[in-house]
Amino acid sequence: MAKVQGAVIINEERCKGCDLCVVACPTGVLALQPKEVNDRGYHFAYTDKPEACIGCASCAVVCPDACIEVYRVVEK
C-alpha cells in the first residue's frame, strides 16, 4: 500500500507570524522562526519537522493570509 506524505510550502515573506498554523498542526510540523525575521519584520513560520507531515492541510485552512500550500505526495 502506498504511503501518503505531506509537503508544506510557506510564503515566508507574506507570513506575519500569527502562530495559528503552528497551533493547528496535529503533528507538530510547523514552528515560528526564533531568530530570523522576514522583510516585514515578523518571525515567520517554517517546517520544523517536514517528515512528520500527513498532508491534512489544517495549517492552510487557518492561515488568515493564505501563505500556506499543502501537497500530498504518494510514496510507493
One Martini backbone bead per residue (centre of mass of N, CA, C, O) as a GRO file, in nm:
protein
   76
    1MET     BB    1   0.098   0.035   0.021
    2ALA     BB    2   0.068   0.362  -0.004
    3LYS     BB    3   0.230   0.650   0.104
    4VAL     BB    4   0.141   0.954   0.262
    5GLN     BB    5   0.291   1.268   0.202
    6GLY     BB    6   0.360   1.579   0.311
    7ALA     BB    7   0.372   1.926   0.172
    8VAL     BB    8   0.504   2.238   0.278
    9ILE     BB    9   0.430   2.574   0.166
   10ILE     BB   10   0.589   2.887   0.253
   11ASN     BB   11   0.531   3.231   0.255
   12GLU     BB   12   0.758   3.417   0.426
   13GLU     BB   13   0.692   3.718   0.335
   14ARG     BB   14   0.371   3.704   0.421
   15CYS     BB   15   0.425   3.626   0.698
   16LYS     BB   16   0.310   3.727   1.047
   17GLY     BB   17   0.327   3.526   1.297
   18CYS     BB   18   0.042   3.418   1.442
   19ASP     BB   19   0.042   3.082   1.511
   20LEU     BB   20  -0.202   2.913   1.394
   21CYS     BB   21  -0.056   2.679   1.243
   22VAL     BB   22   0.097   2.560   1.482
   23VAL     BB   23  -0.160   2.486   1.648
   24ALA     BB   24  -0.315   2.317   1.413
   25CYS     BB   25  -0.097   2.109   1.414
   26PRO     BB   26  -0.102   1.761   1.493
   27THR     BB   27   0.236   1.699   1.439
   28GLY     BB   28   0.448   1.944   1.466
   29VAL     BB   29   0.578   2.079   1.197
   30LEU     BB   30   0.548   2.368   1.295
   31ALA     BB   31   0.724   2.690   1.327
   32LEU     BB   32   0.882   2.959   1.462
   33GLN     BB   33   1.116   3.178   1.397
   34PRO     BB   34   1.336   3.283   1.645
   35LYS     BB   35   1.553   3.491   1.477
   36GLU     BB   36   1.420   3.535   1.216
   37VAL     BB   37   1.317   3.775   0.964
   38ASN     BB   38   1.137   3.939   0.758
   39ASP     BB   39   1.077   4.226   0.573
   40ARG     BB   40   0.835   4.298   0.793
   41GLY     BB   41   0.939   4.180   1.095
   42TYR     BB   42   0.866   3.873   1.111
   43HIS     BB   43   0.813   3.572   1.255
   44PHE     BB   44   0.818   3.295   1.071
   45ALA     BB   45   0.710   3.019   0.929
   46TYR     BB   46   0.816   2.668   0.952
   47THR     BB   47   0.957   2.355   0.878
   48ASP     BB   48   1.069   2.147   1.129
   49LYS     BB   49   0.901   1.853   1.047
   50PRO     BB   50   0.850   1.729   0.740
   51GLU     BB   51   0.824   1.407   0.794
   52ALA     BB   52   0.538   1.447   0.972
   53CYS     BB   53   0.361   1.502   0.740
   54ILE     BB   54   0.004   1.428   0.636
   55GLY     BB   55  -0.174   1.642   0.461
   56CYS     BB   56  -0.433   1.797   0.607
   57ALA     BB   57  -0.440   2.134   0.591
   58SER     BB   58  -0.485   2.300   0.858
   59CYS     BB   59  -0.290   2.536   0.816
   60ALA     BB   60  -0.422   2.654   0.554
   61VAL     BB   61  -0.707   2.710   0.671
   62VAL     BB   62  -0.606   2.919   0.915
   63CYS     BB   63  -0.475   3.110   0.724
   64PRO     BB   64  -0.530   3.455   0.677
   65ASP     BB   65  -0.302   3.494   0.418
   66ALA     BB   66  -0.241   3.251   0.230
   67CYS     BB   67   0.075   3.112   0.278
   68ILE     BB   68  -0.033   2.809   0.244
   69GLU     BB   69   0.074   2.497   0.100
   70VAL     BB   70  -0.063   2.165   0.031
   71TYR     BB   71   0.082   1.848  -0.034
   72ARG     BB   72   0.047   1.522  -0.182
   73VAL     BB   73   0.266   1.243  -0.150
   74VAL     BB   74   0.329   0.944  -0.318
   75GLU     BB   75   0.466   0.651  -0.180
   76LYS     BB   76   0.592   0.331  -0.315
   0.00000   0.00000   0.00000
